Amino acid sequence: MRYALYQAAKVATSLTAEFKAYFKRILKGREKERGIKTKMRVKVSAKMLVIAWTLMKTQQPYKAGLLLIDEPVQPRGR
């Protein structure tokens, strides 16, 4: 299931404008880190799973634009 979610996130971040924008937003400022794109795609797949669960639980259709309402993501300081 993890592989399927990752592949879905990989396709969504390359084809869907909404997920592409979200991916760029969480990746901003961290592009040079090693393996960061994979980590951020895992984050996108987790977000997709939360969205799917919420939509199934509330029995509502998916509305484009909900993903972009989220607050801006701040990079972690180390």
TIMI-2910 file (N, C-alpha, C, CB; in pm, 1 decimal, decimal comma, always signed):
<rs>
+----------+----------+----------+----------+----------+----------+----------+----------+----------+----------+----------+----------+------+
!      n_x !      n_y !      n_z !     ca_x !     ca_y !     ca_z !      c_x !      c_y !      c_z !     cb_x !     cb_y !     cb_z ! resn !
+----------+----------+----------+----------+----------+----------+----------+----------+----------+----------+----------+----------+------+
!    +82,7 !   -118,7 !     +0,0 !     +0,0 !     +0,0 !     +0,0 !    +88,1 !   +126,5 !     +0,0 !    -94,6 !     -1,0 !   +121,9 !  Met !
!   +199,6 !   +120,7 !    +70,5 !   +289,6 !   +235,2 !    +75,7 !   +341,8 !   +269,6 !    -63,8 !   +406,7 !   +207,0 !   +170,9 !  Arg !
!   +378,3 !   +167,1 !   -140,0 !   +429,4 !   +187,4 !   -275,0 !   +322,0 !   +250,6 !   -364,5 !   +477,4 !    +53,7 !   -334,9 !  Tyr !
!   +200,4 !   +202,1 !   -352,0 !    +90,2 !   +255,6 !   -433,8 !    +63,4 !   +402,1 !   -400,0 !    -38,2 !   +172,2 !   -412,7 !  Ala !
!    +67,1 !   +437,0 !   -271,6 !    +46,3 !   +576,0 !   -231,7 !   +159,5 !   +665,3 !   -281,8 !    +34,7 !   +586,5 !    -79,5 !  Leu !
!   +283,2 !   +614,1 !   -274,8 !   +396,6 !   +692,1 !   -323,8 !   +386,0 !   +714,7 !   -474,5 !   +528,9 !   +621,6 !   -290,0 !  Tyr !
!   +348,9 !   +611,5 !   -547,5 !   +335,2 !   +625,3 !   -692,3 !   +222,9 !   +722,9 !   -727,7 !   +308,6 !   +488,4 !   -756,7 !  Gln !
!   +114,6 !   +718,7 !   -652,2 !     +4,5 !   +812,9 !   -674,5 !    +51,6 !   +956,0 !   -648,8 !   -116,3 !   +778,7 !   -583,4 !  Ala !
!   +132,0 !   +974,6 !   -545,0 !   +184,6 !  +1107,5 !   -514,5 !   +282,2 !  +1153,0 !   -622,7 !   +253,6 !  +1107,8 !   -376,9 !  Ala !
!   +360,9 !  +1060,8 !   -673,7 !   +456,3 !  +1094,1 !   -779,1 !   +384,1 !  +1141,9 !   -904,9 !   +544,6 !   +972,9 !   -811,5 !  Lys !
!   +277,9 !  +1072,2 !   -941,2 !   +199,5 !  +1111,5 !  -1058,7 !   +126,0 !  +1243,1 !  -1031,9 !    +98,6 !  +1000,1 !  -1096,6 !  Val !
!    +67,2 !  +1255,7 !   -914,2 !     -9,3 !  +1376,4 !   -882,3 !    +79,1 !  +1500,4 !   -880,5 !    -78,8 !  +1360,6 !   -747,8 !  Ala !
!   +202,9 !  +1487,7 !   -829,7 !   +291,7 !  +1604,2 !   -823,4 !   +350,0 !  +1640,6 !   -958,9 !   +403,9 !  +1578,4 !   -725,9 !  Thr !
!   +334,9 !  +1552,4 !  -1055,9 !   +385,8 !  +1586,8 !  -1188,2 !   +274,2 !  +1624,9 !  -1286,6 !   +465,4 !  +1470,4 !  -1243,8 !  Ser !
!   +150,5 !  +1585,0 !  -1259,6 !    +42,3 !  +1609,6 !  -1355,1 !    -66,8 !  +1704,6 !  -1306,6 !    -20,1 !  +1480,8 !  -1391,3 !  Leu !
!    -95,3 !  +1704,6 !  -1178,9 !   -205,8 !  +1783,4 !  -1125,1 !   -155,6 !  +1919,1 !  -1077,0 !   -275,3 !  +1708,1 !  -1010,0 !  Thr !
!   -216,5 !  +2025,1 !  -1122,4 !   -170,9 !  +2160,4 !  -1086,7 !   -177,0 !  +2183,7 !   -936,2 !   -255,4 !  +2265,9 !  -1158,7 !  Ala !
!   -281,8 !  +2136,5 !   -872,5 !   -299,8 !  +2158,6 !   -729,0 !   -191,0 !  +2088,8 !   -647,3 !   -437,7 !  +2109,3 !   -684,9 !  Glu !
!   -165,9 !  +1962,0 !   -677,1 !    -63,2 !  +1889,1 !   -604,2 !    +77,1 !  +1934,4 !   -643,1 !    -77,9 !  +1740,2 !   -628,5 !  Phe !
!    +94,0 !  +1978,2 !   -767,4 !   +222,8 !  +2031,1 !   -812,1 !   +257,7 !  +2157,4 !   -732,3 !   +219,5 !  +2062,0 !   -964,7 !  Lys !
!   +159,2 !  +2244,5 !   -714,5 !   +180,7 !  +2367,4 !   -637,4 !   +210,4 !  +2335,5 !   -490,6 !    +57,5 !  +2459,5 !   -647,7 !  Ala !
!   +138,3 !  +2240,1 !   -433,7 !   +162,0 !  +2200,0 !   -295,0 !   +302,5 !  +2141,7 !   -279,7 !    +56,0 !  +2097,3 !   -249,4 !  Tyr !
!   +344,0 !  +2058,1 !   -374,2 !   +476,2 !  +1996,4 !   -370,9 !   +585,9 !  +2103,1 !   -378,6 !   +491,2 !  +1895,6 !   -486,6 !  Phe !
!   +569,4 !  +2199,1 !   -468,3 !   +667,6 !  +2306,5 !   -480,1 !   +673,4 !  +2389,4 !   -352,8 !   +634,9 !  +2395,9 !   -599,5 !  Lys !
!   +557,4 !  +2410,3 !   -291,2 !   +552,4 !  +2491,0 !   -169,4 !   +624,2 !  +2422,4 !    -53,4 !   +407,4 !  +2519,5 !   -131,2 !  Arg !
!   +607,1 !  +2292,2 !    -36,9 !   +673,9 !  +2224,9 !    +74,6 !   +820,8 !  +2197,6 !    +44,3 !   +602,7 !  +2094,2 !   +107,4 !  Ile !
!   +857,8 !  +2201,4 !    -82,9 !   +996,4 !  +2177,0 !   -123,1 !  +1079,7 !  +2305,7 !   -123,2 !   +999,9 !  +2112,9 !   -261,6 !  Leu !
!  +1014,8 !  +2419,5 !   -122,2 !  +1081,3 !  +2548,3 !   -135,9 !  +1189,2 !  +2567,9 !    -28,7 !   +978,7 !  +2661,0 !   -128,2 !  Lys !
!  +1309,1 !  +2602,3 !    -75,2 !  +1419,5 !  +2628,1 !    +15,3 !  +1497,7 !  +2504,4 !    +55,8 !  +1368,7 !  +2694,4 !   +136,2 !  Gly !
!  +1451,9 !  +2386,5 !    +16,8 !  +1517,7 !  +2262,4 !    +57,6 !  +1560,3 !  +2178,5 !    -62,4 !  +1425,3 !  +2181,1 !   +146,9 !  Arg !
!  +1562,8 !  +2239,1 !   -180,9 !  +1587,8 !  +2164,6 !   -304,5 !  +1723,4 !  +2095,2 !   -307,7 !  +1577,3 !  +2257,0 !   -421,6 !  Glu !
!  +1822,0 !  +2148,0 !   -237,6 !  +1957,6 !  +2093,7 !   -245,4 !  +1982,4 !  +1978,2 !   -148,0 !  +2057,4 !  +2203,3 !   -219,0 !  Lys !
!  +1889,7 !  +1953,3 !    -58,3 !  +1907,2 !  +1843,1 !    +37,4 !  +1898,6 !  +1708,6 !    -34,2 !  +1800,9 !  +1850,8 !   +149,7 !  Glu !
!  +1976,6 !  +1615,7 !    +12,5 !  +1980,5 !  +1483,3 !    -48,9 !  +1852,6 !  +1404,9 !    -15,3 !  +2105,7 !  +1405,5 !     -1,6 !  Arg !
!  +1786,7 !  +1354,1 !   -116,2 !  +1667,3 !  +1271,4 !    -97,7 !  +1543,4 !  +1346,4 !    -55,2 !  +1695,1 !  +1167,7 !     +1,6 !  Gly !
!  +1547,0 !  +1478,2 !    -65,6 !  +1433,8 !  +1557,3 !    -15,4 !  +1309,0 !  +1540,6 !   -100,6 !  +1471,4 !  +1704,1 !     -9,2 !  Ile !
!  +1324,4 !  +1520,3 !   -231,6 !  +1206,0 !  +1503,8 !   -316,8 !  +1130,0 !  +1377,7 !   -279,3 !  +1246,1 !  +1499,0 !   -465,2 !  Lys !
!  +1202,0 !  +1271,9 !   -248,0 !  +1137,0 !  +1147,7 !   -205,1 !  +1063,2 !  +1169,4 !    -73,4 !  +1240,6 !  +1034,1 !   -190,3 !  Thr !
!  +1128,7 !  +1237,2 !    +20,2 !  +1065,9 !  +1263,3 !   +150,0 !   +940,1 !  +1348,5 !   +135,0 !  +1165,0 !  +1332,8 !   +243,8 !  Lys !
!   +947,4 !  +1446,9 !    +48,7 !   +831,5 !  +1534,2 !    +29,4 !   +719,4 !  +1463,1 !    -46,2 !   +872,8 !  +1660,7 !    -45,9 !  Met !
!   +754,0 !  +1369,9 !   -135,2 !   +648,7 !  +1291,8 !   -201,8 !   +580,0 !  +1199,9 !   -101,4 !   +707,5 !  +1208,9 !   -319,0 !  Arg !
!   +654,8 !  +1148,7 !     -4,5 !   +594,0 !  +1068,9 !   +102,2 !   +497,6 !  +1156,7 !   +181,9 !   +703,2 !  +1007,7 !   +195,7 !  Val !
!   +537,6 !  +1281,6 !   +204,5 !   +450,5 !  +1375,9 !   +275,0 !   +323,0 !  +1403,1 !   +194,7 !   +525,3 !  +1507,9 !   +302,1 !  Lys !
!   +337,4 !  +1416,1 !    +62,7 !   +221,8 !  +1436,9 !    -25,0 !   +131,0 !  +1314,6 !    -21,7 !   +267,3 !  +1466,3 !   -170,0 !  Val !
!   +190,7 !  +1194,5 !    -21,6 !   +108,6 !  +1072,8 !    -17,1 !    +32,5 !  +1064,0 !   +114,8 !   +196,4 !   +947,1 !    -36,2 !  Ser !
!    +94,2 !  +1106,5 !   +224,4 !    +23,6 !  +1109,0 !   +352,8 !    -92,0 !  +1208,0 !   +349,0 !   +120,2 !  +1144,9 !   +466,9 !  Ala !
!    -69,9 !  +1322,4 !   +284,7 !   -175,6 !  +1422,8 !   +271,1 !   -290,9 !  +1367,7 !   +187,2 !   -119,9 !  +1552,2 !   +207,2 !  Lys !
!   -255,7 !  +1294,9 !    +79,4 !   -358,4 !  +1235,0 !     -5,4 !   -440,9 !  +1132,7 !    +72,4 !   -294,4 !  +1169,1 !   -128,0 !  Met !
!   -374,3 !  +1057,1 !   +158,7 !   -444,4 !   +957,5 !   +239,8 !   -539,4 !  +1024,2 !   +338,7 !   -343,9 !   +869,4 !   +314,7 !  Leu !
!   -495,6 !  +1133,5 !   +399,4 !   -581,8 !  +1206,9 !   +492,6 !   -702,9 !  +1264,5 !   +419,3 !   -502,8 !  +1320,0 !   +562,3 !  Val !
!   -679,4 !  +1318,6 !   +300,7 !   -790,1 !  +1373,4 !   +220,8 !   -889,0 !  +1263,1 !   +184,9 !   -736,8 !  +1441,4 !    +92,0 !  Ile !
!   -836,4 !  +1148,3 !   +139,7 !   -924,4 !  +1037,0 !   +102,2 !  -1005,7 !   +988,5 !   +221,6 !   -842,5 !   +921,2 !    +44,3 !  Ala !
!   -940,9 !   +975,8 !   +337,3 !  -1010,8 !   +929,0 !   +456,9 !  -1120,3 !  +1028,1 !   +497,8 !   -911,1 !   +908,4 !   +573,0 !  Trp !
!  -1088,7 !  +1156,1 !   +494,7 !  -1186,2 !  +1258,7 !   +533,1 !  -1305,2 !  +1258,9 !   +437,9 !  -1120,2 !  +1397,7 !   +535,2 !  Thr !
!  -1278,1 !  +1245,3 !   +308,9 !  -1387,3 !  +1244,2 !   +211,8 !  -1475,1 !  +1120,6 !   +226,6 !  -1331,8 !  +1251,2 !    +70,7 !  Leu !
!  -1413,8 !  +1006,4 !   +256,7 !  -1493,3 !   +885,2 !   +277,0 !  -1575,6 !   +895,3 !   +404,8 !  -1402,6 !   +761,2 !   +282,3 !  Met !
!  -1515,1 !   +951,5 !   +508,5 !  -1583,2 !   +963,4 !   +637,1 !  -1701,9 !  +1058,6 !   +629,8 !  -1485,8 !  +1010,5 !   +743,8 !  Lys !
!  -1685,0 !  +1170,0 !   +558,9 !  -1791,9 !  +1269,2 !   +549,7 !  -1883,5 !  +1246,9 !   +429,7 !  -1732,6 !  +1407,6 !   +542,4 !  Thr !
!  -1846,3 !  +1152,0 !   +343,1 !  -1922,2 !  +1117,7 !   +223,1 !  -1946,7 !  +1240,3 !   +135,1 !  -2055,3 !  +1053,8 !   +261,7 !  Gln !
!  -1839,1 !  +1315,9 !   +111,5 !  -1845,8 !  +1432,6 !    +25,6 !  -1754,9 !  +1411,9 !    -94,7 !  -1806,5 !  +1560,3 !   +102,7 !  Gln !
!  -1786,9 !  +1473,3 !   -206,3 !  -1697,6 !  +1464,5 !   -322,7 !  -1576,1 !  +1554,9 !   -302,9 !  -1772,9 !  +1503,4 !   -452,6 !  Pro !
!  -1470,8 !  +1524,9 !   -374,8 !  -1349,4 !  +1605,7 !   -368,0 !  -1371,2 !  +1737,9 !   -440,5 !  -1229,4 !  +1529,8 !   -428,6 !  Tyr !
!  -1331,1 !  +1846,7 !   -377,0 !  -1341,9 !  +1978,9 !   -437,2 !  -1200,8 !  +2031,2 !   -460,5 !  -1424,7 !  +2076,6 !   -346,7 !  Lys !
!  -1169,7 !  +2063,5 !   -583,9 !  -1038,4 !  +2119,1 !   -615,6 !  -1020,7 !  +2251,5 !   -542,1 !  -1021,6 !  +2138,6 !   -769,0 !  Ala !
!   -903,1 !  +2274,6 !   -494,0 !   -874,9 !  +2398,2 !   -422,8 !   -863,5 !  +2379,8 !   -272,8 !   -980,6 !  +2498,3 !   -452,2 !  Gly !
!   -908,5 !  +2268,7 !   -219,8 !   -900,0 !  +2246,3 !    -75,8 !   -755,8 !  +2231,4 !    -29,2 !   -979,5 !  +2122,9 !    -37,3 !  Leu !
!   -672,8 !  +2176,0 !   -112,6 !   -533,8 !  +2152,8 !    -75,2 !   -457,2 !  +2283,2 !    -62,9 !   -466,2 !  +2062,4 !   -176,5 !  Leu !
!   -491,2 !  +2382,7 !   -140,4 !   -418,2 !  +2508,7 !   -139,8 !   -461,4 !  +2602,1 !    -27,7 !   -435,3 !  +2577,6 !   -271,4 !  Leu !
!   -562,6 !  +2564,2 !    +47,7 !   -609,2 !  +2646,1 !   +159,3 !   -517,1 !  +2631,6 !   +280,2 !   -752,7 !  +2607,6 !   +197,4 !  Ile !
!   -442,3 !  +2522,9 !   +285,5 !   -354,8 !  +2496,9 !   +400,2 !   -261,5 !  +2613,6 !   +427,7 !   -273,3 !  +2370,6 !   +376,9 !  Asp !
!   -218,3 !  +2621,1 !   +553,4 !   -124,0 !  +2724,3 !   +592,0 !    +11,4 !  +2698,6 !   +526,9 !   -110,3 !  +2730,7 !   +744,6 !  Glu !
!    +91,2 !  +2802,8 !   +507,1 !   +223,0 !  +2783,4 !   +447,9 !   +310,5 !  +2693,4 !   +535,0 !   +291,5 !  +2918,1 !   +426,4 !  Pro !
!   +387,5 !  +2610,0 !   +470,3 !   +473,8 !  +2516,3 !   +540,7 !   +606,0 !  +2584,2 !   +570,7 !   +495,6 !  +2387,1 !   +458,2 !  Val !
!   +647,9 !  +2579,8 !   +696,2 !   +774,7 !  +2638,5 !   +736,7 !   +879,5 !  +2529,2 !   +744,7 !   +761,6 !  +2712,1 !   +871,9 !  Gln !
!   +998,6 !  +2549,9 !   +684,4 !  +1104,1 !  +2448,7 !   +694,9 !  +1154,6 !  +2438,5 !   +838,3 !  +1220,7 !  +2481,7 !   +599,7 !  Pro !
!  +1193,0 !  +2318,0 !   +876,4 !  +1243,4 !  +2296,8 !  +1011,5 !  +1386,9 !  +2346,3 !  +1022,5 !  +1234,9 !  +2148,3 !  +1050,0 !  Arg !
!  +1416,8 !  +2411,5 !  +1130,7 !  +1554,3 !  +2455,8 !  +1154,7 !  +1632,3 !  +2345,1 !  +1224,6 !  +1556,7 !  +2585,8 !  +1239,4 !  Gly !
!  +1755,3 !  +2328,8 !  +1185,2 !  +1839,1 !  +2224,8 !  +1248,9 !  +1963,4 !  +2285,0 !  +1303,1 !  +1874,7 !  +2113,6 !  +1151,1 !  Arg !
+----------+----------+----------+----------+----------+----------+----------+----------+----------+----------+----------+----------+------+
</rs>
